[in-house]
Amino acid sequence: MVTNNSINNTVADNDFSVNRSTAGTATVLSVNHSDNTNTSSNAVLDLTVGGTSGGDASVHFSDGTNEFYVGLDTSTPSFKIGPGSSPSGSYFFERTANGWQYFFGSNAGTTTNQFQFGSTNAGKVNLLKTYNNSTTASSAAQMASWVEGAGSADPSIAFRIGSISANCMGIDNSDADKLKITYDSAGGPFPSPSGGVTQWEMTTAGERTMPLQPAFLAYMSANAPNVTGDGTYYTIAANTEIFDQNADYDNTTYTFTAPVTGRYHLNAIYELSSATASHTDGQYRIVTSNGDYYNTDSPATRKISTGGYRENISMLVDMDAADTASFSTQTSGSTKTMGVVGGSREASVISGYLVC
């Protein structure tokens, strides 16, 4: 035991070594203070260099192949943890001398840098938190993700469920710096705003779109003559889609199917032909699984001299997942001589979208 003594001289590479080669035993350098009565009874391992123009004060860890260090880089100056033998080399943690600023990363540029905080913690929450206890107006707390420029990849935050699926929110550096939420059904390993399926995006000017939000617009490609007039209901055969976002409209059955429970806005414009003075009643309907909505009028009073006229209906409706909606019309009071006009989006047309 060495008590109140030091090894101190000016000889270069003055070393104090503790060595052992006995298998199954540990080599220990111990600094111990056994007093338990005074709060000033400290045990300190003090590593000091001559100043900022000197070398680094550090502890070196090695298994003969792999090396890591913890120590003070006097050239910065900053406290660092990193691979290798010296704080003046590459690092993956740094605390600078100008305040409590932490940086995780590597200046070697050879691998994907990762800082992982995790454990098997059954029934509990693993929490990564940033906070500022000050109550002054300019005191903030922030978590940031950033890259250096247009040639870089994407700054983002990822949310994963194992390797099953993953969502990501961040800036797509390759698409005009849009803020995006994307989905990757494969679960990663590193989902990004420029990969996967875009679910939501916002431009730098603030315009927001949801590319998968259910929405459709369709029209009849041809006229349908002699389909009503005697009370027969005719479903608008809107077989030509202008758009069908999320593919929820079937242009063969002329039916929209709600993919999720929500509030949907449904619209229709009906253009009818060949109305006569005897066609006294007309209905224009939106037919849903939860109920029907309709508008009424008299074709005889609405028609122009050629027998044509237009009617419309628009409703905010409730739909459950897998509910359907279709659009129909019927007129009565005479024979089945009235038709529904198609041929373009300027004639009979239907549309709908998920509101909320």
Secondary structure, DSSP 8 states (H G I E B T S, - for coil): ---S-------TT---------TT------------S-TT---------S-TTS--EEEEEESSS-EEEEEEETTTTEEEEEESS-TTS--SEEEETTSS-EEE--SS-SS----------TTS-----------STT---------SSTTS---EEEEEETTTEEEEEEEETTTTTEEEEEEETT--SS--TTSSEEEEEE-TT--EE-TTS-EEEEE-SS-EEEEESSS--EE----EEEEEETS-EETTTTEEE-SSSEEEEEEEEEEEE---TT--EEEEEEEETTEEEEEEE-HHHH--TTS-EEEEEEEEEEE-TT-EEEEEEEEESS-S-EEE--SSTTSSEEEEEE--
